[in-house]
Amino acid sequence: MYCLSPGIRAREEGFGLLFYSSKDARLTFVKSGRLLRIEPGPKGMRVLAVSCSGAEGRADRVLAALSKKGLIVELRPDI
């Protein structure tokens, strides 16, 4: 499970997800359609969840790309 990195905000749009970095005012558009959704997580965090069954492979690729860009981090099990 992944959550938003510190300083990152995101919202769902018609095309998918829009990420905003308060560090450098960078916007990132992710054309994911309804593949991913943002949900409330533990301790007020916002987590990403896969919302389309059967598309886990595509979701894994999108999540890996977002992680590489520093927009999301893997949620540690001890939280």
C-alpha positions, 0 to 999 in steps of 0.5 A: 500500500502506498501513501502520498509523500510529505509535501504532496497533495493529490486529487481525483480528476476525470482523466485520473489523478493530479498531484501537486508538490508544495516543494517546487509547485510542480503538477503531475498529471496521471492518466489512470482513469478509474484505475486508482483512487485516493482514500483516507488512511491511518493517522490522517494519511491519504493512501492510493488504492487500486479500484479496478479488478484485473488491472493489478499489473498496470496499477503496479507499473503506475505506482512504481512510476509515481514512487520513482518520482517521489510522489508516493511512498510505501506505507510501512506496516508499523504505522 
